[in-house]
Amino acid sequence: MLGWVLTSSALIAGPALSDSADRATAIVTSNCAACHGMDGNSVVPTFPKLAGRHPEYIARELNEFVTGKRKSDIMAPITARLDPGDFKLLGAYFGAQKPTRGSVLDPKAAEEGRKFYFEGNEQSGVPACEGCHGTDAQGGKRFPRLAGQHREYLVEQIYNFRTNARIATRIMREVSNRMTDAEIKAVAEYLTGL
């Protein structure tokens, strides 16, 4: 009897899962793929890679574009025409995609960035990045995946935190204000190669 119940449950859930996947694919095709790629691995250095990011993080960011908490002339009109009920679906879709790795262009800067990522800068009071983003820079529900992200996008976002063009947590605002331009570029170089 238990076997029949489990099999029936799987059969009922099967079409629902397929419908969700089809819906996510349709939304991505018509709204996301042009900038972020179907697999979430954007080839445009100023558009973030979404593949492998935590689903809850993606859903929260999409909601922040809708509410205006996060500003973007590109994302605001796109998210406004989406159903907020689909944000979790999109998060799951992109979270399940396999992220690609970027190419290190400056190995010396990448090594300096690796040191900064794990140690921070005690003299200027910048903590290690790994404390929030993880040893492997995979991120989580609260903090984004940084591994393999485009260096240009990373640099731009840190500058946006510094200038308040992007609302940041208190710690990211303080960190970005204390980082030198060289440290920003070095840590971005390191992260893009992960």
N, C-alpha and C positions, 0 to 999 in steps of 0.2 A: 504493500500500500504506500509506504513512504517513498519508494522508488517512483511510483506513478505520480505522486504529488510533486516530487523534485523535477521529474521530466516535464510535467505539465507547466510548472512555474517557468522552466527554461524556455519552453515553447512560447509562452505568453510574453516573456521579457524579450525574446529574440526580435520580433518585429519592432517593438518599441525602441530597442537599441539601434536597429537598422534605420528607423525613421529619424532618430536623433542624429545619427552619423550623416544621413542624406541631407538633413536640414542644415547641419553645420557646414557641410561641403558646399551647399548652395549659397549660404551666406558668405563664406570665405571667397568663393568664386566671384560673386558680384560686388563685394565690398572691400575685401582685404588683400586679395592676391596681387593686385597691381602694384602695391607698395611693399607688402611683406612676403610675397610668394605664397603659393598654395601650401607649401610645407613649413611656412613660418620662417624661412631662412632668406630674408631680404638680401638682395644683391646691391641695393643702393645704400651707401655708407651712412647716410643721414637718417635712414629709416631703420628702426630697431628690428633685430631678429626676435621673434616670439617663440620659436620652437624650443621646447623643453622648459619653458617658464612654468612656474607653479600655477595651476588653473585658478585658484582663488586670487592670486595676485593679478592675473590678467583680467578677471571679472571685475575686481575692484577698480583697476585703472580705467576700464571702459566706462564704468559708472561715474568715475570722477570727471571724465570728459563730458558726460551728459549733464552733470550738476554744475560744471564750470569750476570745480575745485582744481582741475588740471586744465590748462589752456592749450589749445592747438587750433589754428585756423583750418587745418586739414581734418583732424579727427573729430572736432565738435559737430560739423554737419553730418559726418558719416554715422557717428554713434546716435545722433538725434533721430535718424530714420530707422534705427534698429529697435527691436523689441528688447527692453532690458531683461526680460525673462530668458533671452538667448545668450546673455553674457556668460553664464556658467557653462553653457554648451560650447561657446567659442573658447573659453578657458580650457576646457577639457580637450577640445580639438587640438589647439596649439600646444598644450602641455604634453600631449602624446606624440608629437612630432620629434624626430631625431634632429638635434641641433648640429650645425656644422661648425667647424673651427676656422678661425681667420688665419691670416698669414702674418707672421712677425716680420716687419720691415727693418727694425733697428734692434738687433739682439742685445746690444749694450743697454739701451733704454729699457728693454723688456726685463733684463736682469735687475736693474735698479727698481723697476716697478714691482717685481716679485718681492724684493726685500721690503719695499714700502707696504705692499699688500699684507705681508705677514707681521711686520714690526711697527708700521706707522712711523711717526716722527715724534719722538719723545720731547725734543727741544721746543717744537711748536705746538705740542699738545694734541697731535692728530693720532687717534687710536688706529690699531690695525684694522684693515677692511674685513679681514676674515671673521672678526667678532660678530658681524651682522650677516655677511654674505656667504660665510662658510669657508672651510678649508679649500674646497674645490670650486668655489665661486658659483655654486649651483643655486644659491638663494633659497627661498621658501615662500610661505604664505605672506609674510610681511615685507620681505626684501627681495628685489629682483635677482634673477640669474644674470651674472655678468660674464661668465665664461663664454668665450667665442664671439662676444658682442663686437660690433664694428667700433674701432678706435675713435672714429670721427663722431659717432653718436655718443659714446661715453664722454668724450671731451666736452661736447656741446651740453650734455645734461649736467655735468659738474659745474660748468660755467653758468648754466641756468639756475642751479641751486644758489650759487654765489651771488647772483644779481637779483634773486627773488623772481625771476621770470618763470620759475617753476616752484610751486609750493613744496617745501621739503620738511622732513622731520627736523626737529631742533638739532639733532646730532649731525644730519647731513648739511644743514646750513652752516653750522660751526666748522665742520670738517672742510667744506669747500672754501670757506673764508680763510682757513689756515693753510691750505695747500698752495704750494707755489705752482706756477705754470709748468715748470719742468716736472714736478711730481705728478701733476694731472696727466701729462702726456706719457710719462713713463708707466704709470699704473694702467693706463688705457692700452698701451702697447703690450704689456704683459697679459692683460685679460683677453685681448683679441686672439692671442695665440693658444688659449686653453681649449 
